[in-house]
Amino acid sequence: MADAAGAMIADDLPAIEQAAVRGWPALHAQDIDGWLARWSSGGSVRANSVAALAFHGADLDSSIARVVAFYRGKGGTPMFTISDASAPSGLDEALAARGWERHGEHVTMAKDVAREAVPPADVLLEPAPGPSWRAAYMQGLSESRRGIAAQLVAGTPEPRTFVSCVRGGRVVASGLTIHDGIHASVQCMATEVGARRTGAASAVLAAIEAVAARSGMRRLYLQTDADNAAAIGLYRRFGFQVAGRYHTRTLSR
């Protein structure tokens, strides 16, 4: 049964990837033959790379050239996000052959929503990010990501719920979930250093699942660094499975 469930989740990867793109919109975007070139400055990979989930161009080299022109025009580095659902088939190999360098290994994880999920007592659910939620989320970001993060969070689509784990009158962990069709995201997860390994992140996850169950969502998904063993361990204990993997290809010259 576990194998069948894992196969169903893997089959859902294209829809999950599409939901992830919609759930973290860039400040600027341009359609290039079905690819979505995204630009926001700062260090967010998803908001500064091409989401290559569809392609209807007639000439691959011409489309890639338009991608390069888009990012050069913004003063940035051309970058693709390459997932198991990328199009056209063989795009990763084509970029490698053209000198695009591979970076940033990530995993996409998912699980079916538990219908009996209930939110823990120490969480706060809000429709908009309050100052304490922002502070908790921002403290875990790199300086390059922190500068643009508030604008990216503000641009996330509804319906959305900002989740805080509150202890001693202080927000010690944050999370955000966005509902899209049958999918509910788990994103903006951050925990204060002093609150790690205390169940704060698990409380946020439980609340996100409870919100998803109440709204009739069928599947939770998230994306994280492949080398973040602590986070992946937490998500596995919560029932998440790896649905797919992705990395970036950048052109530095």
C-alpha positions in Angstrom: 0.0 0.0 0.0 2.8 2.4 0.8 4.4 1.8 -2.6 1.0 2.5 -4.3 0.6 5.7 -2.4 4.1 6.8 -3.3 3.5 6.1 -7.0 0.3 8.2 -6.8 2.2 11.1 -5.3 4.9 10.8 -7.9 2.3 10.8 -10.7 1.0 14.1 -9.2 4.3 15.8 -9.5 3.5 18.0 -12.6 0.4 19.4 -10.9 2.4 20.0 -7.7 5.1 21.8 -9.6 2.6 24.1 -11.3 1.0 24.8 -7.9 4.4 25.7 -6.5 5.0 28.2 -9.3 1.7 29.9 -8.7 2.2 29.8 -4.9 5.4 31.9 -5.0 5.0 34.5 -7.8 8.0 36.6 -8.9 7.8 40.4 -9.0 8.4 40.2 -12.8 7.6 37.4 -15.2 7.6 36.8 -18.9 6.3 33.9 -20.9 8.9 32.5 -23.3 7.4 29.8 -25.5 5.6 28.3 -22.5 8.5 28.7 -20.1 8.0 31.3 -17.3 11.0 33.5 -16.8 10.9 35.0 -13.3 12.8 37.8 -11.8 12.7 39.5 -8.4 16.4 40.2 -7.5 17.6 38.8 -4.1 18.4 35.2 -3.4 15.2 33.3 -4.0 15.7 30.6 -6.5 12.1 30.1 -7.4 11.5 33.9 -7.9 14.6 34.3 -10.1 14.7 31.4 -12.5 12.8 29.9 -15.4 10.0 27.5 -14.5 10.3 25.1 -17.4 7.0 23.2 -17.0 5.7 23.7 -20.6 7.3 24.4 -23.9 5.8 25.1 -27.4 8.8 26.8 -29.1 9.9 25.9 -32.6 13.6 26.3 -32.0 15.3 25.5 -28.6 18.3 27.7 -29.2 16.1 30.7 -30.1 14.1 30.2 -26.9 17.2 29.9 -24.7 18.6 33.0 -26.3 15.4 34.9 -25.3 15.9 33.6 -21.7 19.4 34.9 -21.7 18.3 38.3 -23.0 15.6 38.5 -20.3 18.0 38.0 -17.4 20.8 40.0 -18.9 18.4 42.9 -19.4 17.6 42.7 -15.6 21.3 42.6 -14.7 20.9 39.1 -13.4 22.3 35.6 -14.1 20.3 33.4 -16.5 18.9 30.5 -14.5 16.6 27.5 -15.1 14.9 25.4 -12.5 15.0 21.8 -13.8 12.6 19.3 -12.3 11.4 15.8 -13.2 8.5 17.6 -14.9 10.5 20.0 -17.0 9.8 20.5 -20.8 10.9 19.7 -23.4 12.3 16.3 -22.7 16.1 16.4 -22.6 16.2 20.1 -21.6 18.7 19.5 -18.8 21.1 17.7 -21.1 20.7 20.4 -23.7 21.6 23.1 -21.3 24.6 21.2 -20.0 25.9 20.8 -23.5 25.6 24.5 -24.0 27.7 25.3 -20.9 25.0 25.9 -18.3 26.3 24.8 -14.9 24.4 22.6 -12.4 23.7 23.9 -8.9 21.2 23.8 -6.0 19.9 20.2 -5.4 16.4 20.2 -4.0 13.6 17.8 -3.3 9.8 18.1 -3.7 7.9 16.1 -1.0 4.2 15.4 -0.6 1.7 13.5 1.5 -2.0 12.9 1.5 -3.9 15.1 3.9 -5.1 13.3 7.1 -8.8 14.0 7.5 -8.7 13.8 11.3 -6.0 16.5 11.6 -6.7 19.2 14.3 -4.6 22.3 15.0 -2.5 22.3 18.2 -3.4 24.7 21.0 -0.2 26.8 20.7 -0.6 28.0 17.1 -2.1 31.2 15.7 -3.8 31.2 12.2 -3.9 34.5 10.4 -5.0 35.6 6.8 -2.1 38.1 6.6 1.4 38.2 7.9 1.7 40.1 11.2 4.9 41.7 12.4 5.8 38.8 14.7 5.3 36.2 12.0 7.5 38.3 9.7 10.2 38.5 12.3 10.2 34.8 12.9 10.3 34.0 9.2 13.0 36.6 8.3 15.4 35.6 11.0 16.2 32.3 9.2 16.9 33.9 5.8 20.2 34.8 4.2 20.9 38.5 3.8 20.4 38.3 0.0 16.9 36.7 0.5 15.8 39.0 3.3 15.8 42.1 1.3 13.1 41.0 -1.1 11.3 38.4 1.0 8.6 40.8 2.4 7.5 41.7 -1.1 7.4 38.1 -2.3 5.3 37.1 0.8 3.0 40.0 0.2 2.4 38.8 -3.4 1.4 35.3 -2.5 -2.1 34.4 -3.7 -5.2 33.7 -1.7 -6.6 31.5 -0.1 -3.6 31.5 2.2 -3.0 31.0 5.9 -0.1 32.3 7.9 0.7 30.0 10.8 2.6 30.9 14.0 3.7 28.7 16.9 3.4 31.0 19.9 5.1 30.2 23.2 5.6 32.5 26.1 3.8 35.2 24.2 6.4 35.1 21.4 6.3 33.6 17.9 9.0 30.9 17.8 8.1 29.2 14.5 6.4 30.2 11.2 4.8 28.6 8.2 2.5 29.5 5.3 0.1 27.4 3.4 -1.6 28.3 0.1 -4.5 26.3 -1.3 -4.5 25.6 -5.1 -7.1 23.1 -6.4 -6.5 19.9 -4.3 -3.1 21.0 -3.2 -2.0 22.8 -0.1 1.6 24.1 0.2 4.0 24.1 3.2 6.3 27.0 2.8 8.1 29.8 4.7 9.0 27.3 7.5 11.4 28.8 10.1 12.1 28.1 13.7 14.0 30.1 16.3 17.3 28.5 17.2 16.3 28.2 20.8 13.0 26.5 19.9 14.4 23.8 17.6 13.8 20.2 18.6 11.0 21.3 20.9 8.1 20.4 18.5 7.5 24.0 17.4 7.9 23.1 13.7 5.8 20.0 14.1 3.0 22.2 15.6 3.1 24.4 12.5 3.0 21.4 10.2 0.0 20.0 12.2 -1.8 23.3 11.9 -1.2 23.5 8.2 -2.6 20.0 7.7 -5.6 20.8 9.9 -6.4 23.9 7.8 -6.0 21.7 4.6 -8.3 19.1 6.0 -10.9 21.6 7.0 -10.8 23.1 3.5 -11.1 19.8 1.7 -7.5 19.7 0.3 -6.3 16.3 -0.6 -2.5 16.7 -0.7 0.2 18.6 1.1 3.5 19.5 -0.7 6.7 21.3 0.1 10.1 21.9 -1.4 13.4 22.0 0.4 17.2 21.7 0.0 18.3 18.1 -0.6 21.2 18.5 1.9 18.9 19.8 4.7 18.9 16.5 6.6 17.2 17.9 9.7 14.3 19.3 7.7 13.9 16.2 5.5 13.9 14.0 8.6 11.2 16.1 10.2 9.0 16.0 7.1 9.5 12.2 6.7 8.4 11.7 10.3 5.3 13.7 9.5 4.5 11.4 6.6 6.0 13.2 3.6 7.6 11.2 0.8 9.9 12.4 -2.0 7.8 13.0 -5.1 10.6 14.4 -7.3 13.8 16.4 -7.4 15.0 19.6 -9.0 18.1 21.6 -9.5 19.2 24.8 -11.3 21.2 25.4 -14.4 23.0 28.8 -14.6 24.9 30.5 -17.4 27.7 32.5 -15.8 29.5 33.7 -19.0 
